[in-house]
Amino acid sequence: MQSQASSVEQYLAELPPERQSAVRALHRQLVERLPAGFEAQMSYGMIGYVVPHTLYPAGYHCDPKLPLPFMALASQKASINLYHMGLYADAELMAWFQAEHARASARKLDMGKSCVRYKKPEDIPLALLGELAARMTVRQWIRLYEERLRR
């Protein structure tokens, strides 16, 4: 279910108590590690980390009124999910992440094309996800997006 929160802080405050500290810690890690230029804001009912129109005026090809999405963080019914569009678009980054996750966590990686799911808050490898967030600059993401995803 999508949140109706109008701000990141409201989203975090409305989380169930058993998830709030883990999602706050992950959000803090992402904000601290994301390269300059990305902004955190509500996007599609979750916390989005986006390239704002000031840096990429064309916006998202699916809806140019929206900024270019890069990552998102959501507390869903059964899991805490991190969406990273760079993983979907960059096979080398995906291979790195899968290998590092195997080293950093005893839990098997539960992942879709760009979605990484954690059923238990204590299983979230904060340092690794922070490192993942830091691995791609705004400029690199825009180039990759334009080469492989934009229609």
C-alpha positions in Angstrom: 0.0 0.0 0.0 1.3 3.4 -0.9 1.7 6.0 1.8 -0.3 9.3 1.5 2.5 11.1 3.5 3.4 14.5 2.0 7.0 14.6 3.4 9.8 12.1 4.1 9.6 13.0 7.8 5.8 12.3 7.9 6.4 9.0 6.1 9.0 8.0 8.7 6.8 9.1 11.6 3.9 7.0 10.3 5.8 3.7 10.1 5.0 0.9 12.5 7.1 1.0 15.6 8.8 -2.3 14.8 10.1 -0.9 11.5 10.7 2.8 12.3 14.2 2.6 13.6 15.4 0.4 10.8 13.9 2.5 8.0 15.2 5.7 9.7 18.7 4.2 9.9 18.7 3.1 6.3 17.3 6.4 5.1 20.0 8.2 7.1 22.7 6.0 5.6 21.4 6.6 2.1 21.2 10.4 2.5 24.7 10.5 4.0 26.3 8.4 1.3 24.5 9.5 -1.9 26.7 11.7 -4.1 25.8 15.4 -4.3 22.8 16.3 -6.5 20.4 13.5 -5.5 17.4 14.7 -3.4 15.2 12.8 -1.0 11.4 13.4 -1.5 8.2 11.5 -1.5 7.7 9.7 -4.8 5.1 7.1 -5.7 4.1 6.8 -2.0 7.6 6.0 -0.8 10.8 7.8 -0.1 12.4 8.6 -3.4 16.0 9.6 -4.1 15.8 11.5 -7.3 17.7 13.8 -9.8 15.7 17.1 -9.5 14.6 19.0 -12.5 17.2 21.6 -11.8 19.9 19.1 -12.8 17.9 17.1 -15.3 15.1 19.3 -16.8 13.7 16.5 -19.0 12.5 14.6 -16.0 11.3 11.0 -16.0 10.3 9.7 -19.4 7.1 8.1 -18.1 6.0 11.4 -16.7 8.3 14.4 -17.5 6.6 16.4 -14.7 8.4 14.1 -12.2 12.1 14.2 -11.4 14.3 11.4 -12.6 14.1 8.5 -10.1 17.2 6.7 -8.9 16.5 4.9 -5.7 13.4 4.5 -3.4 12.9 3.1 0.1 9.6 1.6 1.2 8.1 -0.2 4.1 5.7 -2.7 2.5 3.4 -5.2 4.1 5.8 -8.1 4.3 9.2 -6.4 3.9 11.4 -3.3 3.8 12.3 -2.7 0.2 15.1 -0.8 -1.4 14.7 0.0 -5.1 17.8 0.9 -7.1 17.4 1.7 -10.8 21.1 1.5 -11.3 21.1 -2.2 -10.4 18.5 -2.8 -13.1 20.5 -0.8 -15.7 24.1 -1.8 -15.0 25.0 -5.5 -15.0 28.4 -4.8 -13.6 26.9 -3.0 -10.6 24.4 -5.8 -10.1 27.2 -8.4 -10.1 29.2 -6.4 -7.6 26.2 -6.0 -5.3 25.3 -9.7 -5.4 28.8 -10.7 -4.6 29.1 -8.2 -1.8 25.7 -9.0 -0.3 26.8 -12.7 -0.1 29.8 -11.6 1.9 28.0 -9.1 4.1 24.9 -11.1 5.0 24.2 -14.6 6.1 20.7 -14.2 4.6 20.0 -15.2 1.0 19.5 -12.2 -1.2 15.8 -11.6 -1.9 15.8 -9.5 -5.1 13.8 -8.6 -8.2 15.2 -6.6 -11.1 15.8 -3.5 -9.0 14.1 -4.3 -5.7 15.9 -5.7 -2.7 13.6 -7.0 0.0 14.4 -7.5 3.7 11.7 -9.3 5.8 13.5 -8.7 9.1 14.8 -5.2 9.9 17.9 -6.7 11.6 18.9 -8.4 8.3 19.5 -5.1 6.5 23.2 -4.6 5.8 23.3 -0.8 6.3 26.9 -0.3 5.5 26.7 -2.3 2.2 23.5 -0.4 1.1 25.3 2.9 1.9 28.2 1.8 -0.2 25.8 0.9 -3.0 24.2 4.3 -2.8 27.6 6.0 -3.1 28.7 4.1 -6.2 27.0 6.1 -8.8 27.0 9.9 -9.3 24.2 12.0 -10.7 26.1 12.4 -13.9 26.8 8.6 -14.2 23.1 7.9 -13.6 21.9 10.3 -16.2 24.3 8.9 -18.8 23.2 5.3 -18.0 19.5 6.3 -18.0 19.8 8.0 -21.3 21.8 5.1 -22.9 19.7 2.2 -21.6 16.3 3.2 -20.2 15.0 6.4 -21.7 12.6 5.8 -24.6 
